[in-house]
Amino acid sequence: MRRSNRLSTLKTEKNRGGRPRTDATPITVRIYPEMLDWLDAQRARLHPEPSRPEMIRQILESAKDEH
């Protein structure tokens, strides 16, 4: 019995994993090792531990609220 090769002819939708698109603008920032160590230490104090981008967003929101 010959096995059909149907999978090669099936069209599959591309997995668009990751965060959904938002109206935010992505930026790239270079951070000195000492600053990154401080950032990671601050993240480690929180539970659940936020990602680096999320921690930076939280710091910016806090600074914005102070002004």
N, C-alpha and C positions, 0 to 999 in steps of 0.2 A: 504494500500500500504506500503510495507516494504522499508525502506530507506537503500540504499547500503552503505557499509562501505568502499568505495574505497579509502578514504584518508589514511587509515592505511596501505594500500598496495602500495601506491605511494612512489617512491624513490625520495627524494628531495636532492639537492646539499646543503652541509653545507655552511652557510653564513660565509665567511671569512672576516668579516668587519675589520675596522681599517686601519692603515697605511700600504701601500704595503711594501714588503720586500726590503731592500736596502743592500748595502755592508757594512753598519755601524755595529759597535759592541755596544750592549747595556751595560751600566755600572750602578752601584748603588753607590750613594754617600750620606753619612750622613752629614747633614748641621746643624750647631748650630742655635737655634731659632733667634738669632740676625741677622745672615747672611740671613736667610730665610725672615725675615721682610724686610731687605734691598732689597733683590731680588724682593719681591712682590711690594715694593714701586717703584722700577725702572720699573717694568712691567706696573704698573698702569699709568705711565707717557706716555706710547706709545699707539697709536691708529692705528689699532686694537691692543688690549693687547695680547702679545704673551703668549703661555703656558710657564710653568716653564722650561721644557726641551728646548724649542725653545730659550728662553732668555739666558739660559746657553750656548747654541750653539753660539748665537750672541756674547756673551762676550768672548768666546774662540776664535772665528774668529777675533774679534777686537784685542785681545792680540797677536794672531799669526801674524797679519798684522803689528803690531808695532815692531816685532823682525825680 
